Amino acid sequence: MAQLTLALAKGRTAKESLRLMAKANITFPDFHEKSRKLVFYSEDQSIKMIYVKAVDVTTYVEQGAADIGIVGRDNILEAEADLYELLDLNLGKCRFVIASLKDLQIMKGKKIKVASKYPNVTKKYFSRNGLTAETIKLNGSVELAPIIGMADCILDIVETGNTIKENGLTILDDVEHISTRLVVNKASFATKTDQIQQLIRQLKAVLGGTE
């Protein structure tokens, strides 16, 4: 049986993803967070795991360097990659929101400056709502942008919303709910159907889903 290559996103949900796989009897004995290795093998050698940055997972999967990937839906939406999204792992739940100072009025016909780490998601949201947005790409502390007048609002991920509130911003709209997903390369799904479906069945069983 052909080996599957899995691209696992580094970051806060990696440990939870590995714990979930372990419940499904998929373990990687050599893996530990402090290791500098980037490639690991499951105990039965059926899966080769490559440990990569979250923003790169969809690229590895779309290009066929990995058959499957585990990554947050935020990265899937931003990448706009051509792949299958087959399973919600219910990990790392959060949401995309629009937030600003309380006095912002979002009106049609008005051009809005939006600070975000996610320019593609931002463009789609405002276009869908008939609004024109200029995106200022920031990689951190996007809450600062409206406070100093660099942007009218932000599009960002929140879990509790506490950081938004502590910086005097108000959530104006929920854009999309986010969680960790299993994605699959389209060609791999055709050529390694049995292995991929078996993996999905194993994960569904521990998630409480049906086969």
Summary of the structure (lengths in Angstrom):
residues: 211
radius of gyration: 19.3
end to end distance: 21.1
largest distance: 60.4
contacts: 650
relative contact order: 0.21
helix: 31%
strand: 30%
